[in-house]
Amino acid sequence: MSATQRDTTHPRPLSGVSMRDLLAACAAASAVSTPPRAPEPAAPRAPVQEREAA
């Protein structure tokens, strides 16, 4: 077999990126691409009742 031919019967695994780096990149991409949550509506306040002066 010449140097320009590849042996396709035994594919070699790609190296250079660890699983930790790959997972960190996916988590970062997810964090950047997810829009922020909308603020929750303010809870309705009960009307304040004034006390009568004694």
mmCIF file as gemmi writes it, N, C-alpha and C atoms, coordinates in Angstrom:
data_model
loop_
_atom_site.group_PDB
_atom_site.id
_atom_site.type_symbol
_atom_site.label_atom_id
_atom_site.label_alt_id
_atom_site.label_comp_id
_atom_site.label_asym_id
_atom_site.label_entity_id
_atom_site.label_seq_id
_atom_site.pdbx_PDB_ins_code
_atom_site.Cartn_x
_atom_site.Cartn_y
_atom_site.Cartn_z
_atom_site.occupancy
_atom_site.B_iso_or_equiv
_atom_site.pdbx_formal_charge
_atom_site.auth_seq_id
_atom_site.auth_asym_id
_atom_site.pdbx_PDB_model_num
ATOM 1 N N . MET Axp A 1 ? 0.854 -1.167 0 1 0 ? 1 A 1
ATOM 2 C CA . MET Axp A 1 ? 0 0 0 1 0 ? 1 A 1
ATOM 3 C C . MET Axp A 1 ? 0.905 1.236 0 1 0 ? 1 A 1
ATOM 4 N N . SER Axp A 2 ? 0.555 2.203 -0.836 1 0 ? 2 A 1
ATOM 5 C CA . SER Axp A 2 ? 1.366 3.406 -0.903 1 0 ? 2 A 1
ATOM 6 C C . SER Axp A 2 ? 1.024 4.346 0.241 1 0 ? 2 A 1
ATOM 7 N N . ALA Axp A 3 ? 1.806 5.349 0.435 1 0 ? 3 A 1
ATOM 8 C CA . ALA Axp A 3 ? 1.608 6.295 1.525 1 0 ? 3 A 1
ATOM 9 C C . ALA Axp A 3 ? 0.36 7.154 1.301 1 0 ? 3 A 1
ATOM 10 N N . THR Axp A 4 ? -0.086 7.276 0.056 1 0 ? 4 A 1
ATOM 11 C CA . THR Axp A 4 ? -1.258 8.11 -0.219 1 0 ? 4 A 1
ATOM 12 C C . THR Axp A 4 ? -2.564 7.347 -0.057 1 0 ? 4 A 1
ATOM 13 N N . GLN Axp A 5 ? -2.511 6.033 0.017 1 0 ? 5 A 1
ATOM 14 C CA . GLN Axp A 5 ? -3.724 5.244 0.201 1 0 ? 5 A 1
ATOM 15 C C . GLN Axp A 5 ? -4.01 5.081 1.686 1 0 ? 5 A 1
ATOM 16 N N . ARG Axp A 6 ? -5.276 5.065 2.013 1 0 ? 6 A 1
ATOM 17 C CA . ARG Axp A 6 ? -5.654 4.902 3.417 1 0 ? 6 A 1
ATOM 18 C C . ARG Axp A 6 ? -6.286 3.53 3.61 1 0 ? 6 A 1
ATOM 19 N N . ASP Axp A 7 ? -6.057 2.969 4.756 1 0 ? 7 A 1
ATOM 20 C CA . ASP Axp A 7 ? -6.669 1.705 5.107 1 0 ? 7 A 1
ATOM 21 C C . ASP Axp A 7 ? -8.01 2.014 5.752 1 0 ? 7 A 1
ATOM 22 N N . THR Axp A 8 ? -9.113 1.74 5.055 1 0 ? 8 A 1
ATOM 23 C CA . THR Axp A 8 ? -10.441 2.071 5.554 1 0 ? 8 A 1
ATOM 24 C C . THR Axp A 8 ? -11.043 0.974 6.412 1 0 ? 8 A 1
ATOM 25 N N . THR Axp A 9 ? -10.353 -0.134 6.561 1 0 ? 9 A 1
ATOM 26 C CA . THR Axp A 9 ? -10.903 -1.223 7.366 1 0 ? 9 A 1
ATOM 27 C C . THR Axp A 9 ? -10.808 -0.924 8.853 1 0 ? 9 A 1
ATOM 28 N N . HIS Axp A 10 ? -9.867 -0.133 9.272 1 0 ? 10 A 1
ATOM 29 C CA . HIS Axp A 10 ? -9.684 0.217 10.683 1 0 ? 10 A 1
ATOM 30 C C . HIS Axp A 10 ? -9.636 1.734 10.82 1 0 ? 10 A 1
ATOM 31 N N . PRO Axp A 11 ? -10.819 2.369 10.96 1 0 ? 11 A 1
ATOM 32 C CA . PRO Axp A 11 ? -10.799 3.839 11.104 1 0 ? 11 A 1
ATOM 33 C C . PRO Axp A 11 ? -10.134 4.241 12.41 1 0 ? 11 A 1
ATOM 34 N N . ARG Axp A 12 ? -9.362 5.249 12.331 1 0 ? 12 A 1
ATOM 35 C CA . ARG Axp A 12 ? -8.656 5.75 13.517 1 0 ? 12 A 1
ATOM 36 C C . ARG Axp A 12 ? -9.524 6.78 14.224 1 0 ? 12 A 1
ATOM 37 N N . PRO Axp A 13 ? -9.55 6.751 15.536 1 0 ? 13 A 1
ATOM 38 C CA . PRO Axp A 13 ? -10.321 7.773 16.259 1 0 ? 13 A 1
ATOM 39 C C . PRO Axp A 13 ? -9.652 9.136 16.129 1 0 ? 13 A 1
ATOM 40 N N . LEU Axp A 14 ? -10.462 10.151 16.068 1 0 ? 14 A 1
ATOM 41 C CA . LEU Axp A 14 ? -9.92 11.51 16.019 1 0 ? 14 A 1
ATOM 42 C C . LEU Axp A 14 ? -9.423 11.887 17.404 1 0 ? 14 A 1
ATOM 43 N N . SER Axp A 15 ? -8.314 12.527 17.435 1 0 ? 15 A 1
ATOM 44 C CA . SER Axp A 15 ? -7.765 12.941 18.725 1 0 ? 15 A 1
ATOM 45 C C . SER Axp A 15 ? -7.575 14.449 18.719 1 0 ? 15 A 1
ATOM 46 N N . GLY Axp A 16 ? -7.356 14.979 19.888 1 0 ? 16 A 1
ATOM 47 C CA . GLY Axp A 16 ? -7.093 16.403 19.988 1 0 ? 16 A 1
ATOM 48 C C . GLY Axp A 16 ? -8.119 17.134 20.839 1 0 ? 16 A 1
ATOM 49 N N . VAL Axp A 17 ? -9.322 16.601 20.989 1 0 ? 17 A 1
ATOM 50 C CA . VAL Axp A 17 ? -10.347 17.238 21.813 1 0 ? 17 A 1
ATOM 51 C C . VAL Axp A 17 ? -10.812 16.226 22.846 1 0 ? 17 A 1
ATOM 52 N N . SER Axp A 18 ? -10.66 16.59 24.094 1 0 ? 18 A 1
ATOM 53 C CA . SER Axp A 18 ? -11.086 15.678 25.147 1 0 ? 18 A 1
ATOM 54 C C . SER Axp A 18 ? -12.602 15.76 25.324 1 0 ? 18 A 1
ATOM 55 N N . MET Axp A 19 ? -13.161 14.738 25.905 1 0 ? 19 A 1
ATOM 56 C CA . MET Axp A 19 ? -14.607 14.721 26.154 1 0 ? 19 A 1
ATOM 57 C C . MET Axp A 19 ? -14.99 15.863 27.091 1 0 ? 19 A 1
ATOM 58 N N . ARG Axp A 20 ? -14.143 16.176 28.05 1 0 ? 20 A 1
ATOM 59 C CA . ARG Axp A 20 ? -14.42 17.279 28.973 1 0 ? 20 A 1
ATOM 60 C C . ARG Axp A 20 ? -14.517 18.604 28.22 1 0 ? 20 A 1
ATOM 61 N N . ASP Axp A 21 ? -13.579 18.838 27.293 1 0 ? 21 A 1
ATOM 62 C CA . ASP Axp A 21 ? -13.614 20.07 26.509 1 0 ? 21 A 1
ATOM 63 C C . ASP Axp A 21 ? -14.839 20.118 25.602 1 0 ? 21 A 1
ATOM 64 N N . LEU Axp A 22 ? -15.19 18.972 25.027 1 0 ? 22 A 1
ATOM 65 C CA . LEU Axp A 22 ? -16.356 18.923 24.159 1 0 ? 22 A 1
ATOM 66 C C . LEU Axp A 22 ? -17.634 19.225 24.936 1 0 ? 22 A 1
ATOM 67 N N . LEU Axp A 23 ? -17.783 18.635 26.11 1 0 ? 23 A 1
ATOM 68 C CA . LEU Axp A 23 ? -18.965 18.888 26.929 1 0 ? 23 A 1
ATOM 69 C C . LEU Axp A 23 ? -19.012 20.335 27.415 1 0 ? 23 A 1
ATOM 70 N N . ALA Axp A 24 ? -17.853 20.881 27.764 1 0 ? 24 A 1
ATOM 71 C CA . ALA Axp A 24 ? -17.81 22.277 28.206 1 0 ? 24 A 1
ATOM 72 C C . ALA Axp A 24 ? -18.198 23.216 27.062 1 0 ? 24 A 1
ATOM 73 N N . ALA Axp A 25 ? -17.754 22.901 25.852 1 0 ? 25 A 1
ATOM 74 C CA . ALA Axp A 25 ? -18.102 23.736 24.703 1 0 ? 25 A 1
ATOM 75 C C . ALA Axp A 25 ? -19.597 23.667 24.426 1 0 ? 25 A 1
ATOM 76 N N . CYS Axp A 26 ? -20.185 22.488 24.556 1 0 ? 26 A 1
ATOM 77 C CA . CYS Axp A 26 ? -21.631 22.344 24.341 1 0 ? 26 A 1
ATOM 78 C C . CYS Axp A 26 ? -22.416 23.105 25.409 1 0 ? 26 A 1
ATOM 79 N N . ALA Axp A 27 ? -21.971 23.033 26.652 1 0 ? 27 A 1
ATOM 80 C CA . ALA Axp A 27 ? -22.656 23.754 27.727 1 0 ? 27 A 1
ATOM 81 C C . ALA Axp A 27 ? -22.553 25.259 27.518 1 0 ? 27 A 1
ATOM 82 N N . ALA Axp A 28 ? -21.393 25.727 27.087 1 0 ? 28 A 1
ATOM 83 C CA . ALA Axp A 28 ? -21.211 27.157 26.842 1 0 ? 28 A 1
ATOM 84 C C . ALA Axp A 28 ? -22.082 27.615 25.678 1 0 ? 28 A 1
ATOM 85 N N . ALA Axp A 29 ? -22.149 26.822 24.622 1 0 ? 29 A 1
ATOM 86 C CA . ALA Axp A 29 ? -22.977 27.183 23.477 1 0 ? 29 A 1
ATOM 87 C C . ALA Axp A 29 ? -24.449 27.227 23.865 1 0 ? 29 A 1
ATOM 88 N N . SER Axp A 30 ? -24.86 26.304 24.696 1 0 ? 30 A 1
ATOM 89 C CA . SER Axp A 30 ? -26.246 26.281 25.146 1 0 ? 30 A 1
ATOM 90 C C . SER Axp A 30 ? -26.552 27.511 26.004 1 0 ? 30 A 1
ATOM 91 N N . ALA Axp A 31 ? -25.627 27.875 26.876 1 0 ? 31 A 1
ATOM 92 C CA . ALA Axp A 31 ? -25.839 29.034 27.748 1 0 ? 31 A 1
ATOM 93 C C . ALA Axp A 31 ? -25.9 30.327 26.946 1 0 ? 31 A 1
ATOM 94 N N . VAL Axp A 32 ? -25.094 30.414 25.912 1 0 ? 32 A 1
ATOM 95 C CA . VAL Axp A 32 ? -25.056 31.635 25.113 1 0 ? 32 A 1
ATOM 96 C C . VAL Axp A 32 ? -26.274 31.731 24.202 1 0 ? 32 A 1
ATOM 97 N N . SER Axp A 33 ? -26.747 30.615 23.692 1 0 ? 33 A 1
ATOM 98 C CA . SER Axp A 33 ? -27.835 30.65 22.719 1 0 ? 33 A 1
ATOM 99 C C . SER Axp A 33 ? -29.22 30.629 23.356 1 0 ? 33 A 1
ATOM 100 N N . THR Axp A 34 ? -29.32 30.377 24.656 1 0 ? 34 A 1
ATOM 101 C CA . THR Axp A 34 ? -30.614 30.352 25.327 1 0 ? 34 A 1
ATOM 102 C C . THR Axp A 34 ? -30.967 31.767 25.778 1 0 ? 34 A 1
ATOM 103 N N . PRO Axp A 35 ? -32.124 32.289 25.358 1 0 ? 35 A 1
ATOM 104 C CA . PRO Axp A 35 ? -32.495 33.639 25.781 1 0 ? 35 A 1
ATOM 105 C C . PRO Axp A 35 ? -32.809 33.67 27.277 1 0 ? 35 A 1
ATOM 106 N N . PRO Axp A 36 ? -32.649 34.823 27.9 1 0 ? 36 A 1
ATOM 107 C CA . PRO Axp A 36 ? -32.946 34.911 29.337 1 0 ? 36 A 1
ATOM 108 C C . PRO Axp A 36 ? -34.44 34.724 29.579 1 0 ? 36 A 1
ATOM 109 N N . ARG Axp A 37 ? -34.76 34.268 30.767 1 0 ? 37 A 1
ATOM 110 C CA . ARG Axp A 37 ? -36.171 34.079 31.123 1 0 ? 37 A 1
ATOM 111 C C . ARG Axp A 37 ? -36.846 35.434 31.285 1 0 ? 37 A 1
ATOM 112 N N . ALA Axp A 38 ? -38.129 35.481 30.957 1 0 ? 38 A 1
ATOM 113 C CA . ALA Axp A 38 ? -38.903 36.703 31.147 1 0 ? 38 A 1
ATOM 114 C C . ALA Axp A 38 ? -39.114 36.909 32.639 1 0 ? 38 A 1
ATOM 115 N N . PRO Axp A 39 ? -39.136 38.153 33.099 1 0 ? 39 A 1
ATOM 116 C CA . PRO Axp A 39 ? -39.369 38.385 34.527 1 0 ? 39 A 1
ATOM 117 C C . PRO Axp A 39 ? -40.769 37.929 34.919 1 0 ? 39 A 1
ATOM 118 N N . GLU Axp A 40 ? -40.886 37.431 36.119 1 0 ? 40 A 1
ATOM 119 C CA . GLU Axp A 40 ? -42.192 36.984 36.602 1 0 ? 40 A 1
ATOM 120 C C . GLU Axp A 40 ? -43.046 38.207 36.915 1 0 ? 40 A 1
ATOM 121 N N . PRO Axp A 41 ? -44.336 38.122 36.649 1 0 ? 41 A 1
ATOM 122 C CA . PRO Axp A 41 ? -45.197 39.284 36.935 1 0 ? 41 A 1
ATOM 123 C C . PRO Axp A 41 ? -45.226 39.557 38.434 1 0 ? 41 A 1
ATOM 124 N N . ALA Axp A 42 ? -45.343 40.829 38.755 1 0 ? 42 A 1
ATOM 125 C CA . ALA Axp A 42 ? -45.371 41.22 40.157 1 0 ? 42 A 1
ATOM 126 C C . ALA Axp A 42 ? -46.648 40.697 40.797 1 0 ? 42 A 1
ATOM 127 N N . ALA Axp A 43 ? -46.528 40.25 42.031 1 0 ? 43 A 1
ATOM 128 C CA . ALA Axp A 43 ? -47.691 39.738 42.756 1 0 ? 43 A 1
ATOM 129 C C . ALA Axp A 43 ? -48.619 40.904 43.072 1 0 ? 43 A 1
ATOM 130 N N . PRO Axp A 44 ? -49.907 40.709 42.899 1 0 ? 44 A 1
ATOM 131 C CA . PRO Axp A 44 ? -50.841 41.809 43.22 1 0 ? 44 A 1
ATOM 132 C C . PRO Axp A 44 ? -50.817 42.101 44.719 1 0 ? 44 A 1
ATOM 133 N N . ARG Axp A 45 ? -50.795 43.365 45.044 1 0 ? 45 A 1
ATOM 134 C CA . ARG Axp A 45 ? -50.745 43.772 46.454 1 0 ? 45 A 1
ATOM 135 C C . ARG Axp A 45 ? -52.157 44.05 46.951 1 0 ? 45 A 1
ATOM 136 N N . ALA Axp A 46 ? -52.389 43.661 48.18 1 0 ? 46 A 1
ATOM 137 C CA . ALA Axp A 46 ? -53.69 43.945 48.796 1 0 ? 46 A 1
ATOM 138 C C . ALA Axp A 46 ? -53.733 45.436 49.132 1 0 ? 46 A 1
ATOM 139 N N . PRO Axp A 47 ? -54.884 46.068 48.974 1 0 ? 47 A 1
ATOM 140 C CA . PRO Axp A 47 ? -54.962 47.492 49.313 1 0 ? 47 A 1
ATOM 141 C C . PRO Axp A 47 ? -54.706 47.706 50.801 1 0 ? 47 A 1
ATOM 142 N N . VAL Axp A 48 ? -53.996 48.773 51.077 1 0 ? 48 A 1
ATOM 143 C CA . VAL Axp A 48 ? -53.659 49.094 52.463 1 0 ? 48 A 1
ATOM 144 C C . VAL Axp A 48 ? -54.857 49.793 53.1 1 0 ? 48 A 1
ATOM 145 N N . GLN Axp A 49 ? -55.291 49.252 54.236 1 0 ? 49 A 1
ATOM 146 C CA . GLN Axp A 49 ? -56.423 49.862 54.939 1 0 ? 49 A 1
ATOM 147 C C . GLN Axp A 49 ? -55.866 50.826 55.994 1 0 ? 49 A 1
ATOM 148 N N . GLU Axp A 50 ? -56.443 52.033 55.988 1 0 ? 50 A 1
ATOM 149 C CA . GLU Axp A 50 ? -55.993 53.017 56.951 1 0 ? 50 A 1
ATOM 150 C C . GLU Axp A 50 ? -56.673 52.78 58.296 1 0 ? 50 A 1
ATOM 151 N N . ARG Axp A 51 ? -55.924 52.908 59.367 1 0 ? 51 A 1
ATOM 152 C CA . ARG Axp A 51 ? -56.504 52.753 60.696 1 0 ? 51 A 1
ATOM 153 C C . ARG Axp A 51 ? -57.121 54.067 61.155 1 0 ? 51 A 1
ATOM 154 N N . GLU Axp A 52 ? -58.186 53.981 61.879 1 0 ? 52 A 1
ATOM 155 C CA . GLU Axp A 52 ? -58.821 55.19 62.393 1 0 ? 52 A 1
ATOM 156 C C . GLU Axp A 52 ? -58.062 55.649 63.625 1 0 ? 52 A 1
ATOM 157 N N . ALA Axp A 53 ? -57.906 56.947 63.746 1 0 ? 53 A 1
ATOM 158 C CA . ALA Axp A 53 ? -57.225 57.522 64.919 1 0 ? 53 A 1
ATOM 159 C C . ALA Axp A 53 ? -58.138 57.365 66.118 1 0 ? 53 A 1
ATOM 160 N N . ALA Axp A 54 ? -57.574 56.956 67.273 1 0 ? 54 A 1
ATOM 161 C CA . ALA Axp A 54 ? -58.392 56.733 68.475 1 0 ? 54 A 1
ATOM 162 C C . ALA Axp A 54 ? -58.618 57.99 69.249 1 0 ? 54 A 1
